[in-house]
Amino acid sequence: MTTWIPIVLAIVVSIVAVPIEVAGYPGRSKMQKVRMDKSKVLDRVTANRAHHEKTYNQAMVVYRERAIKELKDLIDALKAGKSRPLTVRLPIPKDYTSEYDLVIDMLNNSVDDVVELDDIDFRKYIRDEWDWKTSFRETTSVYAVS
């Protein structure tokens, strides 16, 4: 009765071990690399960094104002003898300028005048579509900053 178990295991292992050929990754274009003038890439990343930094700083101003107001309201409620939970539930904007700084530093230190970007790097550096971008937009939109 248990003689079939090794056969089934052997079949499962052979199925799992077979490499699956996939024609590209979902969402990836057929053109997977592009060569660009380094100065154009540097200009774009620098502009994207400036926009990110401005958005982050604006969001932090509003975040701090709201956090201070919430804390003052909490203190006032406690002084008035009311009980309230000791929590402030405001999403904290995250600063990703170091991501841009790394790319800028790499470009500035490259001896090449032309850089090759794959489609993933192109999305990040040229289109400003980083993995964290959606989360960043959602957080900063809470503070009416985009």
C-alpha positions, -999 to 999 in steps of 0.1 A, spaced: 0 0 0 29 24 7 49 13 -24 34 41 -45 47 69 -22 83 69 -36 70 69 -71 47 99 -64 76 117 -47 99 110 -76 73 124 -100 67 155 -79 105 162 -75 111 158 -112 82 182 -120 95 208 -95 131 204 -107 122 210 -143 132 246 -153 104 266 -167 112 287 -196 94 321 -194 95 345 -222 104 376 -202 88 388 -169 53 401 -166 52 438 -173 87 439 -189 90 453 -223 106 435 -252 133 462 -253 151 454 -221 181 477 -225 188 512 -237 220 532 -240 217 568 -229 239 598 -226 251 599 -190 244 636 -186 207 631 -196 203 603 -170 221 624 -144 199 655 -151 167 634 -148 177 616 -116 188 650 -101 154 666 -111 135 635 -97 155 638 -65 147 675 -61 110 668 -66 111 639 -41 129 660 -15 105 689 -19 75 666 -15 90 649 15 98 682 32 63 695 26 47 663 40 69 665 71 58 700 78 22 690 78 29 658 96 46 677 125 18 702 127 -8 674 129 13 654 154 17 684 177 -20 692 175 -29 656 183 -5 655 212 -17 688 226 -53 676 223 -43 644 242 -26 664 269 -56 688 272 -79 658 275 -58 642 302 -56 674 322 -94 677 320 -96 642 335 -107 624 304 -91 591 294 -79 586 259 -56 561 243 -20 573 242 -16 568 205 -11 591 175 -19 573 143 -3 594 116 18 578 89 53 591 89 67 602 55 98 583 46 128 600 29 143 581 0 168 608 -11 196 584 -4 183 562 -32 187 591 -56 221 601 -41 235 566 -47 226 567 -84 238 603 -87 271 594 -70 276 564 -93 269 584 -124 293 612 -113 320 586 -107 315 567 -140 342 572 -166 317 564 -193 298 591 -213 271 566 -222 253 543 -197 232 513 -203 200 510 -184 178 479 -183 140 483 -182 140 482 -144 166 509 -140 149 530 -167 117 529 -148 135 541 -117 159 566 -130 140 581 -159 103 575 -152 108 578 -114 89 546 -108 107 530 -78 95 500 -59 86 523 -29 70 550 -50 33 539 -45 38 537 -7 55 572 -7 26 587 -27 0 572 -4 17 585 27 24 620 13 -12 622 -1 -25 620 35 -8 654 40 -22 668 7 12 667 -9 20 651 -43 
